[in-house]
Amino acid sequence: MAGPSDPHHLTGWRPTGGLVRGVVVGLVGLVAAVVAGEPVLLVLTAPVLLTAVPALLRRPRSTPGLTGGVGHASLHEGQAAEVALRIDDHTDVEQVTRVVTPAPHEHAAPDGGRFTVRSADLDRVALVVSPRRWGSRVVGEERVVLTSTWGGYRWGPVLVSGRRMRVLPTTSYRSRAESPHPRGLVGAHRSTRSGSGTELSGIRPFQPGDRLRRVNWRVSVRTDTLHVTTTRAEQDAGLLLVVDLFADHGASDGVDGRASSLDLTVRAAGALAEHAARTGDRVALRPIGGRARPVPMGAGRRHLQRLLGTLAEVRTADAHGDDVGRLDLRVGAGTTVVLLSPLLVDAVATAAVDLTRRGLPVVVIDTLPPDAAPDAGASDPRLVDIAWRMRRLEREQVLHALAAAGCPVVAWRGAGTVDEVLRRLSRRRPGGAA
């Protein structure tokens, strides 16, 4: 475990309602039977009193303490983690009841996180929680009740704090497309220029400076002139992820249900970043219109964890669309720009067109869910529906304008979403730096 939660020492054992009722009913029945001279009352109440006597005789004397928590610093949405619970002194403890505090987008098992086990079986029944949506959230908070032998005394309920952690977005993505026009020093992508690599580019006559190991002896013998085999250089590429945080559209039911526009944006950005890091490329994050810090270009697993952690904490915020027009992305040659947006802010599309006209490879990923609709609230639903339909028509015009400007727009559908687009961009003539 990364670290247990703070221990919660309980205030003391208290009689349960069953014990109090048993003692009161038993004594009242005994007195009434003696005073009224009715043995029937004694027969009726004696069993109740007899069940309370063993509980009184086994009154607990120990002072238990609880520690627990989740042993992970971060999880991906959909992953599960065990919530540990330790009792320092369980001499007088017969049963342990655990109830997970209900939280949005969190599943618990077994029995929905509400179950009772014998103290001897505490290590055999694991409480498992699973956050179902990305974000910064408290995971594994629960209330625990200890019960003594014969159910006579109870200690608790006691709140055992959960652990605040970053729930990272899912990053399942695979792509076979190469990055358009890579300009780095070394990497996994084919360059547009010849150089030291493993993929055949062609055969040409020998020139001063060519290495002897590149001599193609078959062609040289046949033509009576030295020829060398040329290969394509392998270079790394840069990926800039621009995420639109102006607003969140649609409902979010977690990783297993409906996804809002912000869900699609965050998950798509995380998946593309993970794919870029796996292939050795550099990747950066630039949020617009919301509350999040940009992440500069970098590579490697550590950089990926930083980027995913930033994505897990993004929030939408009120902002003006004009702010995007003043944003200086400072994108250099060899960088592919992927803009993830529901395309309901005109300035976002303007920024994409501007980058395309500057000769940069730009891909716009449409993250608006097909069933997205605004919440009418106290407004007239018919007026809200008409306004939303008009806004969707305006959005269609924006999509046509992007296509006319040569900026491809694709809807996010998981693995392979941008493969065909990147292949088309690779065939274009490289643009200059912006």
N, C-alpha and C positions, 0 to 999 in steps of 0.2 A: 504494500500500500504506500501511496505517496505520503500519507499522514492521516491519522485518525482525527475524527472531530473532537471538539472539546468535551471532556468528561462531564456528565451531569449527575451529581450526587443527589439522591432523592431525600425528601424531608423525613420520611419515616413510614412505617407500616400502619395502615388504617384498616379497621374492621370493614368487611364487605357488607352490603345490604342483606345478603343471605344470612350471615352470622348474626347481625343485629335482630333480624326478624325471628330467627330460630331461638335466640335467648329470650327475647321479649315474649313471644308466643308461648314458649315452653314454661317460663316462670309464671305468666298470668294463668295459664291452664292449670299448673300445679296448685297455685294458691286458690283458684276458683274451685278446684276439685276438693280441696281440704275444707274450705269454708262452707261450700254448698253440700258437701258430703256426696258428691256425684263421681263415682269411680270412672264413669264413661268419659268425663272430661280429661281425666288423667290418661286414659288409654289413647285418646285422640291426640293429646299434645306431647306425650312422652317421647314418641319417635322424633319429633322436631327437636326437642331438647337434647336427645341422645346424639343427634348428628352435629349439634353445635358444641358439645363437650369436647370431642377430639380436636376440633379446630382451636378451642380455647387452650387445651393442654399443649398443642403444638405451636403456640404463639412464636413467631419468628424473632430471633435476637440479632441476626446479622445486619450488616450495613452494606448492601450492594452498591456498586457504582457501574455506570454504563459508559462505554466508549464505542464508537462506530464511525462509519463513513464509507465513501467510495474511494477506491484506491487508484483512480485514474485522474490525471490532470486535464485531459480532454478526450472527447469521443466524437466520432462521426455520427450524424443523425441516422438512427436505425440500429446502431450498435447497442449492446447491452453490457451492463456492469453489475457485479455483485455488491450489495450493501452489507458490509460486515457489521456484526454486533457482538461485543464481548461484555460479559458480566464478571466483575472482579471477584465477588463472593456470592455464589449461588447455593449456599448451604441450605437455606430455607425456601428456595424458589422451586415451585412445582410446575408452573406454567408460565410461558412468555407469550404475550400478545403484541403483535407488531402491526401498525397501521401506517401506511405511507400517506403523507400529506398530499391530497390531490393537487396536481399542477397541470397547466395546459401543455398539451403535446408531450405527455410523459406516460408511458405504460409501465405497469409493475406486475410481477408474478411471484409466487402463485396467488390465485384467488384475488387478483386485482390489487395485491399489496395489503390485504387484510386477512390475517390468519393467526391461529393460536397453536403452539406446539409445547410439548413437555420440555423442560429445561435440558433433559438428557439428550433430546433430539435436536437441539438448537443448531448444532454444526451440520446436521444432515439435511436440513431444509434451508436452501439458500434463497434470500430475497434478492430479486433481480429487477433492476429498473432500466428502461430504455428510452432516452430522449428521441422524439420523433421529428423534431424540427431544429434547424440550425439556430444559433444565437447564444447569448450569454445567459445562463440560467442556473438556478440551484437544483441539484440533482440528489435524490436519496434522502430527503428530509422525512423523518418518521416520528411517530409517537409510540412509546413502549410502555406496557403495563406488566408488572410482575405479580403473580398470585402465589400464595403460600399453600402448604398442604391442606387438604380438605376445603380449599376455597374460602378460608376464613379471613385472610388479610390480603390487602392489595397495596402495592407501592407504585404510584404513578397516577395518571399517565405523565410521562416525561418526554419532552421534545428533544430528540437527538438531531442536531443540526446536520443538514446536508452539505454538499460541497459545491461552491460556485465554480463552474467550469465553462470553457468555450466548447460548444457543440458545433463541430465543423460541418460544412456541407458535404454531401456525397460527391465523390470525384471519379465515378466510373465512366471512363471515356477511352476510346481507342480510335486512332486515325492512321491511315496509310498515306495521306497526302503530305507533300513536302511544303515547307514554307516558301513563299514567293521571294525570290531575289535575296538570299542570305548574303550578309556582308561581313560576318565575323571572321576570326582567324582559323578556328578549327571547330568541327561539329559533325552532325550526322546528315546534313542536307547537301544535295548536289549543287554546286555553284554554277553560275553562268560562264565562268572562265575556266581555262585549263589549269591544272596544277597537280599536286601530289594527292592521289586518291586511289580508289579501288575500282571505279567504274570506267569502262572503256569509252573514250571520246572519239578517237580516230587514229589514223596512221598518216604520217607526213615525212618528208625528207629530213634527214639529220641536219641540225643546225649547231653552230658553236655554242657550247654551254649545256647541251643535252647530256644526260647521264648515260653511261654505257649500258647500264642494266635495263634501259628502256629500248635498246636496239631490238628491232624485230628482224631476226636473222632469216626467217623464211622469205619475207618480202624482199629483204636486201639481196639475198642470193638470186632470187628470181629476176629482179630488176637490175642487178649489178650496181646498185646505188644504196648507200646506207639509208635505212628508214627507221623511225622510232615510233613507238606506241604512245599515244597521249591519253591522259585520263582527266576526269573532272575533279576539281578540288572539292573537299568536303568541309563545309563551314557551318558555324552555328548561326542562329537567327534570333531576332528580338521580337517579342510579342507584347504589345501594349493592350491591356484590357481596360476599356472605358465603360464604367457601369453607371447607368441612369438611376439615381435615387430620388427623383423628384416626387414620386408617389408610388403607392402599392395598390394595384388593381386586382380584384378577384379575391376569392376565399382561399384560406390556407388550412388544410387538414393534416399537415405533416407529411412525412416522406411516403406514406402509403395512400394518401388521399389526394384531394384537389390541391393544385399548386397556384399560388398567386403570381403576379408578374415579378415581385421581388424574390420569391422562391426560385423561379426559373432563372432570373438574372444571377443570383448568388450561386446556385448550383452549376449553371453553365460556366460561369467565370472560374469557379473552383476546379471543374473538370478540365477546362482548357489549360489552366495553370499547371495542374498535375501532369497533364500530357506533355506540356512544354518542358517541365522540369525533368521528366523521365527521359526525354530525348536529348537532354543536355543544353537546351536553349535558355536564353535569358527571357525573363518575363517581368512585367511591371503592372501595377494597378493604379488607375486614376479614376476615383469616384467623382461624380458631378451631381450637384443639386441636393445633396444630403449631408449627413454627419458621418464622416469617415476620413481617415488619414490616407493619403496616397502612399504607395509602396514603390520605391525606385527600382530600376532594373537590377536583377540579380539572378543567380542560378543556384541549383543545389537543393537538397532536402531541407536544410535549415531555412533557406529563403522561402521555400514553398510553405513551410509551417507558419512563417510570419505572415505570408499573404493570406492563407486560409484563416488564420486567426483574425486578421483584419476584416475579411469577408463575414465572419461570424458575428461581428459587432456593428455592422453597418445599420444605419437607421435613416428613414426618410425624414425630410424636413422641408418646411415651406421655403421656397426660393423662386427667383424670377428666371424665366427661360433665357432672358437676355444675358445672364451670367455666362452661359456656355459660349456665346460668341466672343467673349473677352478672354476665354480660357486659352492659354498658350501651352499646347501639349508638348512642344519641343521634340517632335518626332524626327528621327534621323533615318537615312537610307538604310535598307535592310531590315526595317521594323514593320511588322504586320500589325495593323490596328484592327481590333475586334471591338465593336461598339455594341453593347447589350442594352436594349431599351424597348419599352412597349410602344415607343414612337407616338406619344401623345403630347409631347412638347416640341413645337416646330423648330426651336433653336437646336435641338439635338440632331435633327435631320440636316439642318444647315451646316453644322459642324462636320458631319460625315461627308457632305458634298464638297465642302471646302478642302478637306484632306484628300479626297479623291482627285480633285482638280490639281492639286499640288503634286500628283504623281505617286502617291503612296498607295500600297495595297490595303484596302479598307473592306471589311466585311461587317455588315450590320445584322445582328441576331435579334429577331423579333421575339420578345418575351411576353407579349400580351396573351393571356389565356383565351381560347375561343369563347368560353362561357362567361367571361368577365363582365360584370355589370355593377354600376354604382349603387351604394346603399341609399335608398330614398329617405330614410329617417322619417322626419315629420313632414316632409314635402309631399306634394301630390305625385304619386307613382307614375301617372300618365305623362306629366310634364318632364319628370326625370328621364323616363324612357325615350321621349321624343328628343330631348337634349343629347342623350347618349347616342342615339342613332345618328344624329347630325354630326356628332364628334367622330363617330366611326367613318362616316362618309368623308370628312375632312382628312382623316387618317389615310384612307384609300388614295386620296390625291397625293399625299406625302409619299406613299409607297411608289406611285407612278413616277413622281419627280425624281426619286432616288434611282429608279431603274433607268430613267432617261439620262441621268448624269453618269451612268456606268458604275454605280455603287450597288453591289449585290445585297439583297436582303433575303435571309432564310429564317424560317421558324425553328426554334430549338426542339429537337426530337431525340437528343441523346447522341450515342456513338455515331460517328460518320456525318454529323450535321453539316460541317463545313468542308468536307473532303472535295466535293465536286467544285465548289467555289474556289478553293485554294488552287486546284489544278488549273482552272481557267485563268486565275491571276498569275500563275507561274508562266503562262504562255505570253503574257503581255510584256511589252518592252519596259524595262526597269525605269522608274522615275527618279528624279533627283531628290536630294535631301530637302527636308522642310524645316 
